[in-house]
Amino acid sequence: PDRSKENSFQNTQQQEISSLSKCKKKQTPGGITNDRYIPNRVVSNMEIGYHLLHSKNSQDEDRENQVDQVKRKLINETCNGISERAKVLNLHNKTEWENSEKSALYLNSLVNSVKKIPKRYISPTPDRILDAPDFRNDFYLNLIDWSSSNNLAVALDQHLFIWSAGTGEISQLFGMDEESSDYICSTSWQPDKGNIIAVGNSKNTVELWDVDTQTCLRQMKSQKSRIGSLSWNNFILTSGSRSGEIHHHDVRVAQHHVGTLKMHGQEVCGLKWSNNGRHLASGGNDNLALVWDANYSIETSQPLHVFREHTAAVKAIAWCPWQNNLLATGGGSSDGHIKLWNANSGNLIQSIDSMSQISSLLWSKHYKELISSHGYSTNQLTIWRYPEMTPMADLIGHQNRVLMMAMSPDGEMVASIGADETIRLWRCFAVDEKLKSQKT
């Protein structure tokens, strides 16, 4: 019995010593040490964290690389007319894939996937609204133009009115015989002289008027039907008619008719000379958009390029002010596409579906942007950012289809006229004075 007590006492003593030793191990040692905090990584999934961190950076880099590749491709095709699938020696006709819009639409989808925030404010309301009673609701006519002297010409049926943007005064330049069924079909200011305006009418005649003296300088008749489109190239005035013919007129000589272009099968409703005067673009109700060389002496000639991709009338035509070979065209109600072309090579660069009839196009010389006017079914103006061609703003206000636009000489305002018989003035390209001073 004594031994059992002794053994139990020893066991109890050993347990106390072991417990004390354990307590001593848990105590923090004294003195100055380099202790540090070590996190418990068992509860952290390091593989998932590493994957999320690097996959986000790789996605951003991939998106930036895609945008850079698209921009380089667009610049290459626009300036040089060369695509990635192009061959040095092309010994066969273009395949269906090369002629299609798939490549352009694919590039457009890539660029549109990157959302950008507009860097400037665009007012959604017009600065001013003017009445335009008796405005002719005809899609194929061009009845408004803005001169270099800041005068806006508007044709209202048989009368031509001039609105001075500087003073706000309105005056009537002339009126046709009210007893007749004749009407004005087109107007175009001479770019160099802000007081000379050309007017085409349903009598198959082009008239030149001096606004300062309010006199008709001359009448030129060579077409066989109404003249719905006009465009100037120095002293050459080009007219397009319902017959499909395009005539060149030298306004300096008595025998003014110096050239004829025949290719359109229906009315020529779009006509525009390039900024450098080397190319003429025409659009017709036959769904064709053509590019012609600057040649006045040959009586009949063939176009440089024939664009057949539109499926409706091509009235909207605009040359880029900072890139002479870049041409924009727009299709009518059953088309609704804005197409960008390289006028040197004839290649289609981009095609954008606006989902609405396109009546006119204008490039901004202050911003790399394009504005389009629309008829059915949106009846609005839309500003597009180039080269992404993403919509930046919609200018809504017209109660009926918008039929044409004109830009002010300073490039800051756009006038739109619609079948609702109103003219709306939009300050959509206003220049920031701070940025302007920095540039100068």
Residue, then its C-alpha position, 0 to 999 in steps of 0.5 A: p500500500d505504501r508503494s501504491k501511494e508513492n507511485s500515485f504521488q510520483n505520477t501526479q507530480q510528473q503530470e504537474i511538471s509536464s503541464l507547467s512545461k507546456c505552459k512555459k512553451k506557450q509564453t512569449p519570450g522576453g527581450i528584443t526579438n525579430d518577431r513577425y506576423i505569419p498569416n494562415r494561408v490554409v484558409s486562402n485559395m492562392e491559385i484562384g487569387y493568382h488566376l483572377l489577378h493575372s486573367k484580368n490584366s491579360q483581358d485588358e491587354d488583349r482588349e487593348n491589343q485588339v483595338d490597336q490591331v483594328k486601328r492599324k488595319l483600318i489605317n492601312e486599308t484607308c491609306n494604302g488600300i491593302s488588306e491582310r488577304a490581298k496578294v501582290l499579284n492578283l491573278h483572279n477575280k475577288t472571291e465572294w468573301e473578299n467582296s462581302e462586308k463580313s470582314a468590315l463588320y467583324l472589325n466594326s464589332l471588335v471596335n464596338s466591343v470597347k466602350k468609350i465615354p464621349k470627351r465633350y458635351i454635345s447639346p441635345t437641343p437645337d440653338r434655333i428653329l426656323d419655319a420652312p413653309d411649303f418645303r418640298n417633301d422630296f427625298y431626291l432633291n438638295l434644297i439647302d446649302w450654307s455659303s462661305s459668307n455665312n448665308l444659308a440658302v433654302a429653296l421653298d417650292q418656287h422661291l429661294f430664300i437667304w437667311s443671314a446667320g450673322t444678322g438673322e435677316i431673311s430675304q427672298l432672292f427670287g421666285m418662279d412663275e407661280e402660274s406654272s408647275d415649275y419648282i426649284c430642285s437644287t442649290s449650291w454656293q460657289p465655295d470661293k465666292g460667297n455671293i454666287i449661288a447655282v440653282g437647278n430647277s424642274k425646267n432642266t436649267v441651271e441658273l447662276w445668281d449674284v446675291d449681292t446684286q440680286t441678279c441672274l448672271r446666266q442660264m445654262k441648259s443642257q439636261k433633258s430632265r430636272i436637275g436635283s444635284l449640283s457640285w462645284n470644282n473651281f470654275i466647273l459646275t457639275s449637275g446631275s439630272r433625273s435622266g441619270e446623266i451628269h454634265h460638267h459646265d464651265v461657267r467662264v465660257a459661252q459654250h458651258h457644256v464641256g463634259t458628260l458622264k453616263m452610267h446611272g440608270q436613274e436619277v442622280c440624287g447625290l453629287k460631291w467633288s472631293n476636297n482636292g478636286r481630283h475625284l467626283a462621287s455620284g449616287g443615284n436612285d439605281n442604288l449605285a455609288l460611283v467615283w469619277d476622275a476629274n476629266y472634263s474634255i471627254e464627252t463620255s467616260q467610264p467611272l474609276h469605281v462602281f460600288r454596288e453594295h447599297t440596296a437603296a438610293v444613294k443620296a448621302i455622299a461626303w468626302c473626309p476633310w482630313q483624308n482626301n481618299l476617304l469617302a462616306t456614302g449612305g443608303g435609303s430606307s431599304d438599306g440604312h447602311i453607312k459605308l466608308w470607301n477608299a477612293n484610291s483602291g475602291n476597297l470597302i473599309q467599313s459598313i455600319d447599319s443605322m437602322s434608318q433611311i440616310s438622307s445626308l452625311l457631313w464630316s466635322k473638320h474640328y473632330k474626327e466625327l461624322i454626322s448623319s441625318h435620317g428619315y424613316s423611322t427615326n427622323q433624327l441626326t446621329i453623330w458617329r466617332y471615327p474610326e470606331m464608328t460608334p454612335m456618340a449622340d442622337l439629336i432628336g426634334h424633327q417630327n417628320r423625316v430629315l431630308m438634308m443637312a448643311m454645315s456652317p463655314d466655321g464648322e461648328m453648326v449644322a442646319s437640318i431641314g425636314a418634312d415637318e417644314t422646320i429648319r433646326l440649327w444644332r451647335c453640335f461641333a462647338v470648339d472648346e476655346k481652351l483647347k483651341s488656344q492650346k492648338t494655336 
